[in-house]
Amino acid sequence: MDVMIGTWAWGSGYNGSKMIFGQGYDEQILKEAFEKAVSLGFTKVDTAAVYGMGSCERLLGSFIKGANDIFISTKYFPNKKFKSEDLENSFNESMERLGLKSADLFWIHKPNNLLLNLNEAVPLMKDGRIRSIGISNVSMKDIKDAEEFLGQHGLKLGAVQNHFSLLRSDQQPIIDYCKQKGITYYAYMVLEQGALAGRYNAKDHFPTFSMRNFAFPKSKFRKIEGLLNMMKKIADKYGIDRSQIPILWAIAKGALPIVGITKPSYVEKLADALKIELTDEEVISLTEEAGKTGIRQQGSWEPQ
């Protein structure tokens, strides 16, 4: 089973850890978490130019200096109005912050002017600076349009990255399509920024002044109590942490989860959990219990 390490919570400043998650993180502990992840075989790492507005890429760049065989995924967030060379400029800035010359996987973070931006990416793909191209926050139509366009240039769509979790499970048709076409489907927010981690509830909820608190208030925590209880029962059966159940569920559904890591202990929990495979009955029960909540979680940046 495969996962990718997520770094959204690493960045500082605007759109960084304090603003989104309501708390900052010690860089030394983040470095230790990264090193622990690599030592346990988690060598795929996902970041983006907008995570902390470059600060996350810069920090990750300092961690990977001298490291071998690290698979780096980063993203360009396009504006609503297309501007020629924006994608290449963003790519070059990301590579400078990361200390790299090429990206293993480079994403168009949102489908604004999708085909125009893909056209900008084609030369970078052909000269090897972008080894694989991905698109994020996209519909089935976006995916098919991207496939057709890239195919005209003798290129292939490598990956799709969308929001997928127990509380956002309407992605299954896209996951199945990607599997059929040999496109890797990466799932982000599988833990709903911690709402499904089991460490928070209606009484002990997210930091008040954080974007995740606005997105997931106390009222929603009350609705997921049954789901959290089911997660705990399954986790106890396997002797793993409850926070790992949504990750295993996403894997069972055919997705490759992006898992945020901020402490070495989180890496160890993840490594322990990946030895487990949920039964079909457990996957079905979790899906049904999640459906009872009536919640379809969606980020403010996502298309409807």
C-alpha positions in Angstrom: 0.0 0.0 0.0 1.2 3.4 -0.9 0.8 6.9 0.5 2.2 10.4 -0.1 3.3 12.7 2.7 1.5 16.0 2.8 3.0 19.3 3.9 0.2 21.9 3.9 0.6 22.3 7.6 4.3 23.0 7.4 4.2 26.5 5.8 4.0 29.8 7.7 2.4 33.1 6.9 -0.6 33.5 4.6 -2.3 30.2 3.8 0.1 28.5 6.2 -0.3 26.4 9.3 -1.4 29.2 11.7 -4.1 30.5 9.4 -5.5 27.2 8.2 -4.9 24.9 11.1 -4.8 27.4 14.0 -1.3 26.4 15.2 2.3 26.6 14.1 4.8 23.8 14.1 8.4 23.7 15.2 10.7 23.3 12.2 13.1 21.0 14.0 10.2 18.6 14.8 9.0 18.8 11.2 12.5 17.9 10.1 12.5 14.9 12.5 9.1 13.9 11.1 10.4 14.1 7.6 13.5 12.1 8.4 11.5 9.5 10.2 9.2 9.2 7.2 12.1 8.7 4.8 13.6 6.1 7.1 10.4 4.1 7.0 10.1 4.2 3.3 7.7 7.2 2.8 9.6 8.9 0.1 6.8 10.6 -1.8 6.2 14.2 -0.7 3.5 16.6 -1.8 3.7 20.4 -1.5 2.5 23.5 -3.4 3.5 27.1 -4.2 0.5 28.4 -2.2 1.2 26.5 1.0 2.4 29.3 3.1 3.0 31.2 -0.1 6.3 29.5 -0.8 7.4 29.0 2.8 6.5 25.3 2.7 8.5 24.6 -0.5 11.4 26.5 1.0 11.4 24.4 4.2 11.0 21.2 2.3 13.9 22.2 0.0 16.1 22.5 3.1 15.1 19.1 4.2 15.8 17.3 1.0 19.3 18.6 0.4 21.5 15.6 0.0 18.6 13.2 0.2 18.3 10.5 -2.4 15.3 9.1 -4.2 12.8 11.6 -2.8 9.7 11.9 -5.1 8.6 15.6 -5.1 5.2 16.8 -6.1 4.4 20.5 -6.2 1.7 22.7 -7.8 0.9 25.9 -9.7 -2.2 27.7 -8.7 -3.6 29.5 -11.8 -5.4 32.8 -11.6 -8.9 33.2 -13.1 -7.5 35.3 -15.9 -5.0 33.4 -18.1 -1.6 35.0 -18.5 1.1 33.5 -20.8 4.3 32.3 -19.0 2.7 32.4 -15.5 2.9 28.6 -15.2 6.5 28.5 -16.3 7.4 31.3 -14.0 5.7 29.6 -11.0 7.4 26.4 -11.9 10.8 28.1 -11.9 10.2 29.8 -8.6 9.1 26.5 -7.1 12.2 24.7 -8.3 14.4 27.5 -6.9 12.7 27.2 -3.5 13.0 23.4 -3.5 16.6 23.5 -4.8 15.6 21.3 -7.8 15.9 21.4 -11.6 12.9 19.2 -12.3 9.7 18.0 -10.7 8.7 14.3 -10.5 5.1 15.4 -10.6 3.8 19.0 -11.3 0.2 19.9 -10.8 -2.2 22.5 -12.2 -3.8 23.2 -8.8 -7.2 24.3 -10.1 -8.8 24.0 -13.6 -8.8 27.7 -14.4 -8.1 27.9 -18.2 -7.0 24.3 -18.0 -6.1 23.6 -21.6 -4.3 26.9 -22.0 -2.2 26.1 -18.9 -1.6 22.6 -20.1 -0.3 24.0 -23.4 2.1 26.1 -21.3 3.3 22.9 -19.6 3.9 20.9 -22.8 7.4 22.3 -23.5 8.4 21.7 -19.9 7.2 18.1 -20.2 9.0 17.5 -23.4 12.3 18.8 -22.1 12.1 16.8 -19.0 11.6 19.5 -16.4 8.1 18.1 -15.7 8.4 14.3 -15.5 4.6 13.8 -15.0 1.7 16.3 -15.1 -1.3 16.2 -12.8 -4.5 18.2 -12.5 -6.3 19.0 -9.2 -9.8 19.9 -8.1 -11.2 18.7 -11.4 -14.3 17.2 -12.8 -14.6 14.1 -15.1 -15.0 16.5 -18.0 -11.8 18.3 -17.1 -10.0 14.9 -17.0 -11.2 13.8 -20.4 -10.4 17.2 -21.9 -6.9 17.1 -20.5 -6.3 13.5 -21.7 -7.4 14.5 -25.2 -5.3 17.6 -25.3 -2.2 16.0 -24.0 -2.7 13.0 -26.4 -2.5 15.4 -29.3 1.0 16.2 -28.2 2.0 12.6 -27.6 1.8 13.1 -23.9 -0.2 11.5 -21.1 -2.1 12.7 -18.0 -0.2 11.2 -15.1 -2.4 12.0 -12.1 -5.5 13.5 -10.6 -5.7 15.0 -7.1 -9.1 15.7 -5.6 -10.7 15.9 -2.2 -11.8 12.5 -1.1 -12.8 11.2 2.3 -15.5 9.5 4.3 -17.2 12.8 4.3 -16.6 13.5 0.6 -17.1 10.1 -1.1 -18.7 11.2 -4.3 -15.4 10.8 -6.1 -15.7 7.0 -6.8 -16.7 7.3 -10.5 -13.5 9.4 -11.1 -11.4 7.0 -9.1 -12.7 4.1 -11.1 -12.1 5.9 -14.4 -8.5 6.9 -13.4 -7.8 3.3 -12.5 -9.1 2.1 -16.0 -6.9 4.7 -17.7 -3.7 4.2 -15.7 -4.0 7.6 -14.1 -3.0 7.7 -10.4 -5.7 9.2 -8.2 -4.3 11.1 -5.2 -6.8 11.8 -2.4 -6.3 14.9 -0.3 -8.0 15.8 3.0 -8.7 12.2 3.9 -8.7 13.2 7.5 -10.7 16.4 6.9 -7.9 18.5 8.4 -8.1 16.5 11.6 -11.9 16.2 12.0 -11.6 12.5 11.3 -8.4 12.0 13.4 -10.3 11.2 16.6 -8.5 13.8 18.6 -11.2 16.4 18.3 -15.0 16.4 19.1 -17.8 18.8 19.8 -16.4 19.6 23.3 -12.7 19.7 22.3 -12.8 21.1 18.8 -10.5 23.0 16.5 -8.7 26.3 17.4 -11.3 29.1 17.2 -9.3 31.3 14.9 -8.5 28.8 12.1 -10.0 28.1 8.7 -10.6 24.5 9.6 -12.8 25.6 12.6 -15.0 27.6 10.2 -15.2 24.7 7.8 -15.9 22.2 10.6 -17.7 23.7 13.5 -19.1 22.0 16.7 -22.4 21.2 14.9 -20.6 19.0 12.4 -18.7 17.2 15.1 -22.0 16.2 16.8 -23.1 14.7 13.5 -20.0 12.5 13.1 -20.0 11.0 16.6 -21.4 7.6 15.4 -18.7 7.5 12.6 -15.9 8.3 15.1 -17.2 5.5 17.4 -17.2 3.0 14.5 -13.7 4.1 13.6 -12.5 3.5 17.1 -14.0 0.0 17.3 -12.3 -1.0 14.0 -9.0 0.5 15.1 -9.1 -1.3 18.5 -9.7 -4.6 16.6 -6.4 -4.1 14.8 -4.5 -2.4 17.5 -3.9 0.8 15.6 -4.7 4.5 16.1 -8.2 5.6 15.1 -6.8 8.3 12.9 -5.6 5.7 10.5 -9.0 4.2 9.6 -10.0 6.9 7.1 -6.6 6.4 5.4 -7.1 2.7 5.1 -10.6 3.3 3.9 -9.4 5.6 1.1 -6.8 3.0 0.0 -9.5 0.3 0.0 -11.6 2.5 -2.3 -8.7 2.8 -4.8 -7.1 6.1 -3.9 -3.5 7.0 -3.0 -3.9 9.2 0.2 -1.9 12.3 0.9 -1.4 12.2 4.6 -0.3 15.3 6.6 2.6 14.6 8.9 3.9 17.0 11.5 5.4 14.7 14.2 7.6 11.6 14.1 4.9 9.7 16.1 2.4 10.3 13.3 4.7 8.6 10.9 5.1 5.6 13.2 1.3 5.3 13.5 1.0 5.4 9.7 3.6 2.7 9.2 1.8 0.4 11.7 -1.5 1.0 10.0 -0.3 0.2 6.5 0.2 -3.4 7.6 -3.5 -3.7 7.9 -6.1 -4.1 5.2 -9.8 -3.4 6.0 -12.3 -6.1 5.1 -15.0 -5.4 2.5 -17.6 -5.4 5.2 -15.7 -2.8 7.2 -15.4 -0.6 4.2 -19.1 -0.8 3.5 -20.0 -0.2 7.1 -17.8 2.9 7.3 -19.2 4.2 4.0 -22.8 3.7 5.2 -22.2 5.3 8.6 -20.5 8.3 6.9 -23.6 8.7 4.7 -25.8 8.9 7.7 -24.1 12.1 8.8 -25.5 14.0 5.8 -22.2 15.8 5.4 -20.6 16.5 2.1 -17.5 18.4 3.1 -16.1 20.9 0.6 -13.3 23.4 0.6 -14.0 27.0 -0.3 -11.5 26.7 -3.2 -13.2 23.7 -4.8 -15.5 23.9 -7.8 -19.0 22.9 -7.1 
